[in-house]
Amino acid sequence: MNKNEMRKKAGIAAIERIQEGMLIGLGTGLTVSHFIDQLIQRVAEGLQIQVVASSMQSLRQAKMGGIPLADINTITSIDITIDGANEINPQKQMIKGGGGALLREKILANISRELIIIVDESKLVEKLGKYPLPIEIVPFGKEAIIDKIKMLGFHGQIRTHEKNGPFETDNGNFIYDIYFDSLREDPESDHEKLIHIPGVLETGFFFNLVHTVFVGKSDGTVCVI
């Protein structure tokens, strides 16, 4: 079973946690798109729910599929958010932001009563840091912000489109991807150093937010952690 099939299996398993009348937060990325496809089917069968989304990509998919949308600016809590991860360790700490929506994803996660992560088994790691750490930074003074990041001993680059210059988030900001020289022994410390740089809006480290992880495995089963 390939990774795509594993992700679909995890998404199908996670859909069973959705109940009538829920307000659901949608993450971003390929894995979440499989979950949204399942949710579209359930709504077509009569499930009554509303969603908010962490990106325009997920919002468009949900809207085109006929899922009722709620206004994120009028709510203060979410019943359940479904999202993916680039890496997740045994402590359920994550690196996220491969799709560029880490700031909005963290906002949804923080106001959710339950955060469920769906991944294939390749995303499970003992220590974070093999995958680059995305950081959302403001465009204003970007070189000065990057210089401060480098002064802390980190190195990376502004994420770009192949032909169209810097990648812009849905918030109109840039993503700076940090490439670590080693796996992280103390990711909380890394986050604290970075988040205090003026112009750094958020890092892709997620701590103390995950309730349940659905892991699609190569043998076709789904493990719940």
C-alpha positions as a Markdown table, in Angstrom:
| # | Residue | x | y | z |
|---|---|---|---|---|
| 1 | Met | 0.0 | 0.0 | 0.0 |
| 2 | Asn | 1.5 | 3.4 | -1.0 |
| 3 | Lys | 1.5 | 6.6 | 1.1 |
| 4 | Asn | -1.5 | 8.0 | -0.7 |
| 5 | Glu | -3.6 | 5.0 | 0.1 |
| 6 | Met | -2.4 | 5.0 | 3.7 |
| 7 | Arg | -3.6 | 8.6 | 4.0 |
| 8 | Lys | -7.0 | 7.8 | 2.6 |
| 9 | Lys | -7.3 | 4.9 | 5.1 |
| 10 | Ala | -6.5 | 7.3 | 8.0 |
| 11 | Gly | -9.0 | 9.9 | 6.7 |
| 12 | Ile | -11.8 | 7.3 | 6.4 |
| 13 | Ala | -11.1 | 6.2 | 10.0 |
| 14 | Ala | -11.1 | 9.8 | 11.3 |
| 15 | Ile | -14.5 | 10.5 | 9.7 |
| 16 | Glu | -16.1 | 8.2 | 12.3 |
| 17 | Arg | -15.3 | 10.8 | 14.9 |
| 18 | Ile | -17.6 | 13.4 | 13.2 |
| 19 | Gln | -21.0 | 13.8 | 14.8 |
| 20 | Glu | -24.2 | 15.5 | 13.8 |
| 21 | Gly | -24.2 | 19.3 | 14.4 |
| 22 | Met | -20.4 | 19.7 | 14.9 |
| 23 | Leu | -18.4 | 22.7 | 13.9 |
| 24 | Ile | -15.3 | 21.2 | 12.2 |
| 25 | Gly | -11.9 | 22.8 | 11.6 |
| 26 | Leu | -10.2 | 21.7 | 8.4 |
| 27 | Gly | -6.4 | 21.7 | 8.0 |
| 28 | Thr | -4.5 | 21.9 | 4.8 |
| 29 | Gly | -2.6 | 19.5 | 2.5 |
| 30 | Leu | -3.0 | 16.3 | 0.5 |
| 31 | Thr | -3.9 | 14.2 | 3.5 |
| 32 | Val | -6.6 | 16.5 | 4.7 |
| 33 | Ser | -8.0 | 16.8 | 1.1 |
| 34 | His | -8.8 | 13.0 | 1.3 |
| 35 | Phe | -10.7 | 13.6 | 4.6 |
| 36 | Ile | -12.6 | 16.5 | 3.0 |
| 37 | Asp | -13.6 | 14.2 | 0.2 |
| 38 | Gln | -15.0 | 11.8 | 2.7 |
| 39 | Leu | -16.8 | 14.6 | 4.5 |
| 40 | Ile | -18.4 | 15.8 | 1.2 |
| 41 | Gln | -19.8 | 12.3 | 0.8 |
| 42 | Arg | -21.3 | 12.3 | 4.3 |
| 43 | Val | -22.8 | 15.7 | 3.9 |
| 44 | Ala | -24.4 | 14.6 | 0.6 |
| 45 | Glu | -25.9 | 11.6 | 2.5 |
| 46 | Gly | -27.5 | 14.0 | 5.0 |
| 47 | Leu | -24.9 | 14.8 | 7.7 |
| 48 | Gln | -25.5 | 18.3 | 9.2 |
| 49 | Ile | -22.3 | 20.0 | 10.1 |
| 50 | Gln | -20.4 | 23.3 | 9.4 |
| 51 | Val | -16.7 | 23.9 | 8.7 |
| 52 | Val | -14.1 | 26.5 | 8.9 |
| 53 | Ala | -10.8 | 26.1 | 7.0 |
| 54 | Ser | -7.2 | 27.0 | 7.6 |
| 55 | Ser | -6.5 | 27.8 | 3.9 |
| 56 | Met | -8.3 | 29.0 | 0.8 |
| 57 | Gln | -7.4 | 25.6 | -0.8 |
| 58 | Ser | -9.4 | 23.7 | 1.8 |
| 59 | Leu | -12.1 | 26.3 | 1.8 |
| 60 | Arg | -12.6 | 26.0 | -1.9 |
| 61 | Gln | -12.7 | 22.2 | -1.8 |
| 62 | Ala | -15.3 | 22.2 | 1.0 |
| 63 | Lys | -17.4 | 24.9 | -0.7 |
| 64 | Met | -17.4 | 23.2 | -4.1 |
| 65 | Gly | -18.4 | 19.9 | -2.4 |
| 66 | Gly | -21.4 | 21.5 | -0.8 |
| 67 | Ile | -20.3 | 21.6 | 2.8 |
| 68 | Pro | -21.8 | 24.5 | 4.8 |
| 69 | Leu | -19.3 | 27.1 | 5.8 |
| 70 | Ala | -19.1 | 29.1 | 9.1 |
| 71 | Asp | -17.4 | 32.5 | 9.4 |
| 72 | Ile | -14.2 | 32.0 | 11.4 |
| 73 | Asn | -14.4 | 35.6 | 12.6 |
| 74 | Thr | -17.7 | 35.0 | 14.4 |
| 75 | Ile | -16.7 | 31.9 | 16.5 |
| 76 | Thr | -14.6 | 31.3 | 19.5 |
| 77 | Ser | -14.4 | 27.5 | 19.7 |
| 78 | Ile | -14.4 | 24.5 | 17.4 |
| 79 | Asp | -15.7 | 21.0 | 18.2 |
| 80 | Ile | -13.0 | 19.2 | 16.4 |
| 81 | Thr | -10.2 | 20.0 | 13.9 |
| 82 | Ile | -8.7 | 17.5 | 11.5 |
| 83 | Asp | -5.3 | 18.1 | 10.1 |
| 84 | Gly | -2.1 | 16.4 | 8.9 |
| 85 | Ala | 1.6 | 16.7 | 9.9 |
| 86 | Asn | 5.0 | 16.7 | 8.3 |
| 87 | Glu | 6.5 | 15.0 | 11.3 |
| 88 | Ile | 5.1 | 13.8 | 14.6 |
| 89 | Asn | 7.0 | 12.3 | 17.5 |
| 90 | Pro | 5.9 | 9.9 | 20.4 |
| 91 | Gln | 5.1 | 13.0 | 22.6 |
| 92 | Lys | 2.7 | 14.1 | 19.8 |
| 93 | Gln | 4.9 | 17.2 | 19.1 |
| 94 | Met | 4.8 | 18.1 | 15.4 |
| 95 | Ile | 6.4 | 20.0 | 12.6 |
| 96 | Lys | 3.7 | 21.4 | 10.3 |
| 97 | Gly | 3.5 | 24.0 | 7.6 |
| 98 | Gly | 4.5 | 22.2 | 4.4 |
| 99 | Gly | 1.4 | 23.6 | 2.8 |
| 100 | Gly | 2.2 | 27.1 | 4.1 |
| 101 | Ala | -0.9 | 27.4 | 6.4 |
| 102 | Leu | 0.8 | 26.9 | 9.7 |
| 103 | Leu | -0.4 | 30.1 | 11.4 |
| 104 | Arg | -4.0 | 29.6 | 10.6 |
| 105 | Glu | -3.7 | 25.9 | 11.4 |
| 106 | Lys | -2.3 | 26.7 | 14.8 |
| 107 | Ile | -5.2 | 29.2 | 15.4 |
| 108 | Leu | -7.7 | 26.5 | 14.6 |
| 109 | Ala | -5.9 | 23.9 | 16.7 |
| 110 | Asn | -5.7 | 26.3 | 19.7 |
| 111 | Ile | -9.5 | 26.9 | 19.8 |
| 112 | Ser | -10.5 | 23.3 | 19.1 |
| 113 | Arg | -11.9 | 21.0 | 21.8 |
| 114 | Glu | -10.2 | 18.1 | 20.0 |
| 115 | Leu | -7.4 | 18.0 | 17.4 |
| 116 | Ile | -7.1 | 14.9 | 15.4 |
| 117 | Ile | -4.1 | 14.3 | 13.2 |
| 118 | Ile | -4.2 | 12.0 | 10.2 |
| 119 | Val | -0.9 | 10.7 | 8.7 |
| 120 | Asp | 0.7 | 7.8 | 7.0 |
| 121 | Glu | 3.3 | 5.9 | 8.9 |
| 122 | Ser | 6.3 | 7.6 | 7.3 |
| 123 | Lys | 5.4 | 10.8 | 9.3 |
| 124 | Leu | 6.2 | 9.1 | 12.6 |
| 125 | Val | 9.6 | 10.0 | 14.0 |
| 126 | Glu | 11.5 | 9.6 | 17.2 |
| 127 | Lys | 12.8 | 13.2 | 17.1 |
| 128 | Leu | 11.8 | 16.2 | 15.1 |
| 129 | Gly | 14.0 | 17.9 | 12.7 |
| 130 | Lys | 14.6 | 15.9 | 9.5 |
| 131 | Tyr | 11.8 | 17.8 | 7.8 |
| 132 | Pro | 12.4 | 21.6 | 7.4 |
| 133 | Leu | 10.8 | 23.9 | 9.9 |
| 134 | Pro | 8.5 | 26.5 | 8.3 |
| 135 | Ile | 8.3 | 29.9 | 9.9 |
| 136 | Glu | 5.8 | 32.6 | 8.8 |
| 137 | Ile | 7.4 | 36.0 | 8.7 |
| 138 | Val | 6.2 | 39.4 | 7.6 |
| 139 | Pro | 7.6 | 40.8 | 4.3 |
| 140 | Phe | 8.5 | 44.1 | 5.9 |
| 141 | Gly | 12.2 | 44.0 | 6.9 |
| 142 | Lys | 12.5 | 40.4 | 5.8 |
| 143 | Glu | 16.3 | 40.5 | 5.4 |
| 144 | Ala | 16.7 | 41.9 | 8.9 |
| 145 | Ile | 14.4 | 39.2 | 10.3 |
| 146 | Ile | 16.3 | 36.5 | 8.5 |
| 147 | Asp | 19.6 | 37.9 | 9.8 |
| 148 | Lys | 18.2 | 37.6 | 13.3 |
| 149 | Ile | 17.3 | 34.0 | 12.6 |
| 150 | Lys | 20.8 | 33.3 | 11.4 |
| 151 | Met | 22.3 | 34.9 | 14.4 |
| 152 | Leu | 20.6 | 32.2 | 16.5 |
| 153 | Gly | 22.5 | 29.6 | 14.5 |
| 154 | Phe | 19.7 | 28.6 | 12.2 |
| 155 | His | 19.9 | 28.6 | 8.4 |
| 156 | Gly | 17.4 | 28.2 | 5.6 |
| 157 | Gln | 15.7 | 30.1 | 2.8 |
| 158 | Ile | 12.6 | 31.9 | 1.7 |
| 159 | Arg | 10.1 | 29.5 | 0.1 |
| 160 | Thr | 9.6 | 30.3 | -3.5 |
| 161 | His | 7.4 | 29.4 | -6.5 |
| 162 | Glu | 9.4 | 28.0 | -9.4 |
| 163 | Lys | 8.7 | 31.1 | -11.6 |
| 164 | Asn | 6.7 | 33.6 | -9.6 |
| 165 | Gly | 9.0 | 34.6 | -6.8 |
| 166 | Pro | 8.4 | 34.2 | -3.1 |
| 167 | Phe | 5.6 | 31.9 | -1.9 |
| 168 | Glu | 2.9 | 34.0 | -0.1 |
| 169 | Thr | 0.7 | 32.6 | 2.6 |
| 170 | Asp | -3.1 | 33.4 | 2.6 |
| 171 | Asn | -2.2 | 36.1 | 5.1 |
| 172 | Gly | 0.1 | 37.8 | 2.6 |
| 173 | Asn | 3.3 | 36.8 | 4.4 |
| 174 | Phe | 6.4 | 34.8 | 3.5 |
| 175 | Ile | 7.5 | 31.3 | 4.7 |
| 176 | Tyr | 11.1 | 30.9 | 5.7 |
| 177 | Asp | 12.1 | 27.2 | 5.8 |
| 178 | Ile | 14.8 | 26.3 | 8.4 |
| 179 | Tyr | 17.0 | 23.2 | 7.6 |
| 180 | Phe | 18.4 | 21.7 | 10.7 |
| 181 | Asp | 21.9 | 20.2 | 10.9 |
| 182 | Ser | 20.7 | 17.6 | 13.5 |
| 183 | Leu | 17.5 | 16.2 | 15.0 |
| 184 | Arg | 16.1 | 18.4 | 17.7 |
| 185 | Glu | 16.8 | 17.5 | 21.3 |
| 186 | Asp | 14.8 | 20.5 | 22.6 |
| 187 | Pro | 12.3 | 21.8 | 20.0 |
| 188 | Glu | 10.5 | 23.9 | 22.6 |
| 189 | Ser | 13.7 | 25.9 | 23.2 |
| 190 | Asp | 14.1 | 26.3 | 19.4 |
| 191 | His | 10.6 | 27.7 | 19.2 |
| 192 | Glu | 11.0 | 30.1 | 22.1 |
| 193 | Lys | 14.2 | 31.6 | 20.5 |
| 194 | Leu | 12.5 | 32.1 | 17.2 |
| 195 | Ile | 9.1 | 33.3 | 18.2 |
| 196 | His | 10.6 | 36.3 | 20.1 |
| 197 | Ile | 12.2 | 37.8 | 16.9 |
| 198 | Pro | 10.0 | 40.7 | 15.9 |
| 199 | Gly | 8.5 | 39.8 | 12.5 |
| 200 | Val | 8.4 | 36.1 | 13.2 |
| 201 | Leu | 4.6 | 35.5 | 13.4 |
| 202 | Glu | 4.7 | 31.8 | 14.2 |
| 203 | Thr | 6.8 | 28.6 | 13.8 |
| 204 | Gly | 5.7 | 25.2 | 12.5 |
| 205 | Phe | 6.4 | 23.6 | 15.8 |
| 206 | Phe | 3.1 | 22.4 | 17.4 |
| 207 | Phe | 3.2 | 21.4 | 21.1 |
| 208 | Asn | 0.5 | 20.2 | 23.6 |
| 209 | Leu | -2.3 | 20.4 | 21.1 |
| 210 | Val | -2.9 | 16.9 | 19.6 |
| 211 | His | -5.4 | 14.6 | 21.2 |
| 212 | Thr | -5.5 | 11.6 | 18.8 |
| 213 | Val | -3.4 | 10.5 | 15.8 |
| 214 | Phe | -4.8 | 8.2 | 13.1 |
| 215 | Val | -1.9 | 6.4 | 11.3 |
| 216 | Gly | -2.4 | 4.7 | 8.0 |
| 217 | Lys | 0.0 | 1.7 | 7.8 |
| 218 | Ser | 1.4 | -0.1 | 4.8 |
| 219 | Asp | -0.4 | -3.3 | 5.7 |
| 220 | Gly | -3.7 | -1.5 | 5.2 |
| 221 | Thr | -4.6 | -1.1 | 8.9 |
| 222 | Val | -5.0 | 2.2 | 10.8 |
| 223 | Cys | -3.4 | 2.6 | 14.2 |
| 224 | Val | -4.9 | 5.1 | 16.7 |
| 225 | Ile | -2.4 | 6.8 | 19.1 |
